Amino acid sequence: MAGKKVIGILGLQGAFKEHIECLKSLDIQSRLIKSKEDMEGIDGIILPGGESTVMGKMLIDFKMIEFLSSKIRAGLPAWGTCAGMILLANRIDSINGAHLGVMDIDVKRNAYGRQIGSFITSQLIPVISNNPIPLVFIRAPYINSVGSNVRVLCKVDGNIVAVREGNMLATSFHPELTEDMSFHRYFIDMVS
Ligand code: GLN
């Protein structure tokens, strides 16, 4: 019988604790990832929100970046929320440090400007849930364009804010800051 799934959460910086709580509420075991060794045996990984430039730099300093990007390229399920989405992207509009560059999306950082950068809305996303999902944006990116293998899951005001490409999921917003666990459930299904 297969053992219980373990989902890693990149724990270098940002909103990783909230994701741990969400997974716990769904009875899923999680593990904070702070080194290459921590990634041993995980079944999926969440890249949290925070500051993508800082996380990218830490991934390099801690010699994790190539290992992690090759694991994702090899099929490890990965979900990036906000800064995590920026880390996954192949292309980023503004100058940014290191990133994983594994997902065929073109991302605009701080896309909503710095003043009105944070807002909450809600939207029905039928592939994720039968009920409207609250979407929390905090100095969020959105996606300018996607490659042909990328499926757009959600747009807000015409801008792409959630996508899936094979084993990868990316959201501009923060489901871990809401009570609605449908995105977490969806990712757990990707891992299973
Ligand atoms: N603005 C941040 C960045 O560019 C992302 C913000 C977030 O993750 N909430 O990395």
Residues whose N, C-alpha, C, O or C-beta is under 5 A from the ligand:
A	BS01	LIG	G49 G50 E51 S52 T53 T81 C82 A83 R109 N110 I138 R139
